[in-house]
Amino acid sequence: MEDIVNIRLNKKKTLEQEGIFPYGRKFNKTDTLKAVVDNYKGEVEVSTAGRVTTIRSHGGSIFCDIKDFTGKLQLYFKKDVLGDKNFRILQQIDIGDIIGVRGKLFKTHRGEITINVSSFSPLSKALRPLPEKWHGLKDIEARYRQRYLDFIANDEVKDIFIFRSRLIMKIRSFFDERGYLEVETPMLQPIPGGAAGKPFKTHHNVYDVDLFMRIAPELYLKRLLVGGLDKVYEINKSFRNEGVSPRHNPEFTMLEAYTAYADYNDMMEITESLTVYLAKELLGKTEIVYKEKNIDLKPPWRRISFARVMKENFNITKDDKPSVWAEKLKAKGVDIETKDISRTKLINIIADVLGPKEDKTSTKPTFVIDYFTELCPLAKTKDDDPSLSERFELYIGGLEIANAYSELNDPIQQRERFKQQIEAKGEGELDEDYVTALEYGMPPAGGLGIGIDRLAMIFTDQESIREVILFPQLKPGK
């Protein structure tokens, strides 16, 4: 590698000696490479740019391929056209360099659209060679750590993130068309709330206070319902200082939406409609394949009872305490410690066991309903059975995608639930401001959270969340 870098450094010096700045300034790129090809109308003049991916020399002529984010295009350089000096400068161009070119289009004998280059400009000298001589970047760790090389070497990876960008754009369109207002709420919070999770902690020097990276925006969004914003949503970054796995990254992207005068049944309809809308808009169909399983997204989706599954599979009832859940899960072969186990850990274990088991043979997404109230400190209870909450979790292909409930808007109940939660965890602080907000009156509402990273996994058929996050969290490199 050192020898290659030195050779390229010498070429950089040669360019400078020829009066060429190897890191050019603005270039008038009038068309993407795909547009040049798609709009071909014979020998017209074009001006474009890209990264050199191949160089083929034939004496007094050189063929190159260049690539941008839309595609690739062949270039033809001829010494008789460029002149001796420019052709000599061309010899200093390497695979990986970025160049701008101008010239007329033509088709080769093989029918390949090509630019007959009349002038070119070095725009960025690559001092390091592209990975594996352009045969592709295969090392998984290197792909995640150096995503820029992953993009250069693997077109299909770039396409995943272009899809993800369009996915978020379409989510915004869906909610905007339904009259929702997009808002932004604080990432730094004095009290972490709205979800079960361990927060990242930081310190604000000016105010000399500890703050937390948010684990969810929920409590702030519901404050806006109190303030009279009936339909709000936020596409947000949240953070949880917990494990890393194919389904978890410490920093992740969520959609949260809240609708006044609605309940969890309305959020089910919104979830179904949104997912079908995204599939039609982005894929042109309502059937997708995830992990070799065909999934039909057309509503209505399947609904199953959490309480029934826990009873039938583990003999766990709504009257059992978490310590009893742990004993019964362990008796069924679930790897779990019964001493000092946190409620969060229990919820995660139950979700892991429930999701794949219940969804293994299903070709439909599945709403899991009838959660124990003890697991849902922010949800309303069912009128006919206060031990169960009006909550659902959505599983697609065994992967948990969404969580929603009818929002608890009784401040007295909410204060008591917060106290019980803090007591059970043995830590935490009651969010007095949120309870105060409820005391001013929050309308009945339905709330929904969807994991955008996981939704992208489903739509692009990826097994690891790292494949849909541009720069996933990794162990420190060497």
Number of C-alpha atoms within 10 A of each C-alpha: 8 8 8 12 14 13 15 20 16 14 20 22 16 15 21 12 10 13 9 16 17 23 15 15 11 7 14 12 15 12 14 20 22 16 12 22 17 10 9 14 10 11 14 12 13 17 21 22 25 23 22 23 22 16 15 11 11 8 8 10 14 17 17 18 18 24 21 17 16 12 15 19 23 22 21 19 22 17 16 10 14 16 11 11 10 15 18 14 17 18 12 19 22 20 21 24 23 24 22 22 21 20 21 15 23 18 15 12 7 6 8 12 19 22 28 23 21 16 14 19 21 22 21 19 23 21 19 18 16 18 15 10 13 15 10 16 20 13 9 12 12 13 19 19 18 14 19 13 16 22 18 21 22 16 14 11 18 19 15 21 18 12 18 22 12 15 20 16 12 17 17 18 12 17 18 15 9 9 11 20 16 14 12 13 16 13 18 18 18 16 17 26 24 17 17 19 18 17 21 17 15 13 12 10 8 6 7 8 10 14 18 19 23 28 26 26 26 21 19 17 25 28 19 18 22 19 14 12 16 19 22 23 22 21 21 20 16 17 20 20 15 13 9 14 11 11 15 18 21 17 17 19 17 21 20 22 25 29 25 20 14 18 22 24 16 17 25 24 13 16 19 17 16 16 18 20 19 21 19 13 14 15 13 11 15 17 17 18 15 18 11 9 14 15 18 18 21 16 14 12 16 15 16 14 14 22 18 17 17 18 13 11 13 16 15 21 16 17 10 12 11 19 17 14 20 23 17 18 23 15 12 12 8 14 11 15 11 16 9 8 14 14 18 15 14 18 14 12 16 17 19 14 15 20 20 16 11 16 18 12 12 16 19 21 24 23 21 24 22 22 23 20 21 18 18 21 23 23 25 26 23 15 10 7 10 12 15 23 26 25 32 26 24 24 23 25 25 23 21 23 21 23 22 26 29 28 29 22 22 17 18 11 15 19 19 13 19 20 16 14 21 14 11 13 14 9 9 15 13 18 15 12 11 17 21 13 19 22 14 10 16 22 20 17 24 27 26 27 24 21 19 22 23 26 22 23 24 21 20 19 17 17 16 15 22 22 22 22 22 17 15 18 15 12 7 6 7 3
